[in-house]
C-alpha cells in the first residue's frame, strides 16, 4: 500500500512540472528554443524543421492540408502568427534554407496572404476563403526534421552547422533537389 501511495505522489509531481521556453538575442540573430507541447502527461518538444522551397515564400502564410492536398486540416488565426509579439516568419539560413517558426510539415502549402496582411485581419478567414488563396501546393525542395532537439537552443549558427554537415542526424522528410516552380 505504501508503494502505491509513493508512486501516486511521484506521478502527481511529474505531471505538475512545467517546462518553459525562451528566445535569446545573440550577435548573429535570434536563437529559438522549441516550444514544448503536452502529450498525455509528459511534455514533448516540437520538432525543429529546416527546409528549402521552390521560390521565395518566406512572407506567405502557411496552412496544413491532408495528404491528398484537397482539404485544409490546420490553419492559424491572425493572432497565431506572433511569437512574443513579433511575426513568426521563418528565419533565413545559409544556402537558401529556412528555420521553421510556425510548425510546417510535408503537407504544408502556402497562401498568397502575407504575414502582415493576415495578421491585420479582424477575423480568421473561412476554410473556403483560405482554399481560394492557396498559391503553392508543392512548395518544398527539401525538408528535414532534427532528430533530437531536446532542450538545446537552436541558434542560427547551430542550424547552419547542420546544413554544413549535410543534415547528418536529421530525418529527411522531402528531398527533391530538381523541383522547380
N, C-alpha and C positions, 0 to 999 in steps of 0.2 A: 504494500500500500504506500509506503514512504517513497519507493521508487517511482510510482505513478505520479505522486504529487510533485516530486522534484522534476520529473520530465515535463509535466504540465507547466510548471513555473518557468522552466527554461524555454519552452515553446512560446509562452506569452512574452517573455523578454525578447526573444528573437524577432517576433512579429512586430513588436513596438519600436524596434530600432528604425532610425530614419537616416537615409543617405542624402547628402547634399552635393550640389554640383556648382561649379563656378567657371567663369571665363576670366582669363588673366591677360592683361595687356602686356605685350612684350615689345622690344625694339623692332622686331620683324613683322609685327601684326598682332592679331588676337589669336590666342590658342583656345581651344574648346575642349571641355570635358563632356563626354557623352552623358545624356540625361538618363537617369535610372527610370525604369518602368516597373510597376508592380506586376508580378506574375504569381498568382496564388498568394503565398505568404512570404515570398522572398523577392528581393529587388533584383532585377536583371538590367544590365546596361544596354542601351540602344546600340545596334551595330554601327560602326563608323564606315562610311562609304566614300570611296574615291572613284571618280568617273570622268569620262570624256564624251562629248556629244558631237553630232554631225554638223552642228552650227553653233552660233552664239545665242544660247537660250538662258544665259545667266540671270537675266532680269525678268524672265517669264515665269508665271506661277505654275507649279506642277500640281497635277492631280493623279490619283491612282485608279487604274481600271482593272477589270477582271482579266484573266489570262487570254481571253479572245479579243480583248480591247474593244468590246462592244458596249460595256456598261461601266459607269464610274462607281467605284466602291468606296472611295475616300477622297475628301476634299476639305480645304481649310475654310474657316470663317475668316472674314477680313482681319480681325484682331489676332488670329492664329499665326499670322506672318511675322510677328515680332518675337524676338528673344531679348529680354532685358531692355525693352524699349527701342530696339534697333531692328530694322527689317532683316530677317534671317536668310539673306541671299547666300548662295554658295560662295565659298572662299576660293579665290584663284590660287592655283599651284603652278609648278613648273610644267613645261611642255604641253600646256593647254588643258591640264587636268583640273578638276574641281573637287573641293571637300564639301560634302553634303551637310547642310544645316537644317533641312526640312523633313527628312525621313523618306527618301526616294527608294525605289525598288525597280526591278526589271519591268514591272507593269506601270511605271510612271510615264505619263505623257505631259506635254507642255501646252498650256493655253496661250492665247495671244494677249492675255491680260498681263500688264507689267505689275511688279510688286507694288509700285506706288499707286497705280490705278485701282487695283484690287483692295489694297489696304484702306483706301479712301471711301470705299463703298459703305453705304448706310446699312445694307443687309447682304447676307450671303446669296449669291445667285442660285437659282434652281438648278437641278441636275440637267434639265433640258437646255437651259441657257448655257451652262458650262459645256455641254456636249457640242453646242453650236460654236463654241470658242476654242475647241481643241485645234491646235495648229500643227503639232508634230507628234504622231503616234509611235514612231520608231526613232527616238532621238539619240540612242546610245551607241557609241562605237566600242567603249569599254566601260565595265562597271565591276568594281572589286569591293568585297567586304573584308575588313580586317578581321582576322580570326579571333583575336582576344584583346579588345581594347582595355579590359579590366578597368581600373580607376585611373589609368595613366592619362595625363592630359595630352590631347592630340594637338600639337603645335604645328604651325606651317612648316617649320624645319623638320619635324618628325615625319609629317606627311610627304614632304619632298624626299626624305631619305627612303621612304617606302617605294616611291617612284624610281629612284636611283637603283634600288635593289631589284628592279623589275618585278615588284609586287611579291617578293618572297614571303611566304607565310600568310598570304591573303587568299581568300576564296574567289575564284573567277566566276562572276555571275553572267557577264556578257563579254565576249571578245570577238569583235567583228571589225578588224582594222581596215578592211576595204570598203566599209559602209560609206555612203555619200548621202547628200540631201535628197 
